[in-house]
Amino acid sequence: MNAHRIPDPASTHPLAEWLATQESGLRPEVIGGLARDARIVGLGMSTRAAREVFDVVTDATWRLLDSGFTTIAVLDDQCVVDRYDRYVIGQDIDIDQALAQAWGPWRIAELRRMLDRLRARNEAHPEAPVRVIGIAGTRVLVTDYDRIVELLTGLDARAAAEVQALLDLIRPAHDSGEHVLRARGNHPGVPFVDLARSARAIASRLRPSAERDTAVDLLDAVVGFHANAIGVGYDMAREERAAARRLLDHHRRTGARIVLWEGSAHVAAHPGPMLGAHLRDTLGDGYVAVHITFGHGRIVTGDIPAPQTDSIDAQLAAAHDPRTLDLRTPAPASIAVELERSWPTRLISGLYDPAEDAEHYLELPSLRDSFDALVYVPAITPTESLG
């Protein structure tokens, strides 16, 4: 079968040739072995939109839970993730309503099924429950918009309708972000923070009451949320630092060993402002960073071509089969040089455009400094949206 494959330009690279000699397969036990003495493991996704990538995350997570990890951390709103946690420990929570408040990429059936499995596991092992934590800052939820309108309707129906019209324009930012709406041409033109301020001004002019004050407080939070959006006032370094602090504080306070689910750019351990760099600085080898990448396929927004030939993804693709590589294991000197040098890797965000695939690569200063393990999936298909 291999004899009929079309030659790949990347296949002549010595790294691709070496990769082809390594054991094939998606092997969560490799990650389990690397994490034997780890305190935190970051499972980095090159895309959150692929079922196969999420499957690697969940399979690795189960392996880690079976070896003593007790907590899953998600970079999403703490209020939302608190509901996940209460659900998996057996409380009476409407998990579908909770998922409806999640950040857009997490509103998927795959996460719903994982939470159900965690709940079943905890029911079977109440003496050692798995917990779920959110490490993003608490932010505005979509249900807060409904609450604002509800509070104002009893005071002034016309004003409430005006506020609702403004809030309806900015709600989509909770699905993918205002910057993504701009890139896709779906933005109304007026900055969302200005629309939020207009809604607050309408509410603040109503007669004083407990309902008005509560609505104005919620609108203050809405203004703050949109004022700090990506492309507006978002401070990446500050947010990454804060997420690392929350994660490390939880570990120190509870002693829990933690599995972090995040994008690969956040999980990467090389020096810089990102979450993974802070974890490596603090924990050293006690932090394990994993990069889950892929060759080609389809996500809900379109087809993704084969990776550019100078990328690490292309070297993995040239070896053809799924791979799980322990980058801490010594390699021949000629290969070690390749693993220690810089490589581009493709990352798929909400801004991804297949026609501009070359614009969606992150330059890793050193493969081994960035990650302790690589997982490669040849082809991907879309996750299942919860609608």
Secondary structure as UniProt FT lines:
FT   HELIX           2..4
FT   HELIX           9..12
FT   HELIX           14..21
FT   HELIX           28..34
FT   TURN            35..37
FT   STRAND          40..45
FT   HELIX           51..66
FT   TURN            67..68
FT   STRAND          71..77
FT   HELIX           78..88
FT   TURN            89..90
FT   HELIX           95..99
FT   TURN            100..101
FT   HELIX           104..106
FT   HELIX           109..124
FT   TURN            126..127
FT   STRAND          131..136
FT   HELIX           142..153
FT   TURN            154..155
FT   HELIX           157..170
FT   TURN            171..172
FT   HELIX           173..176
FT   HELIX           178..184
FT   HELIX           192..204
FT   HELIX           210..227
FT   TURN            230..233
FT   HELIX           236..254
FT   STRAND          258..263
FT   HELIX           264..267
FT   HELIX           275..283
FT   HELIX           284..286
FT   STRAND          287..299
FT   TURN            300..301
FT   STRAND          302..304
FT   TURN            309..310
FT   HELIX           312..318
FT   STRAND          323..326
FT   TURN            327..328
FT   HELIX           333..340
FT   STRAND          343..346
FT   TURN            350..351
FT   HELIX           354..359
FT   STRAND          361..364
FT   HELIX           367..370
FT   STRAND          373..380
//
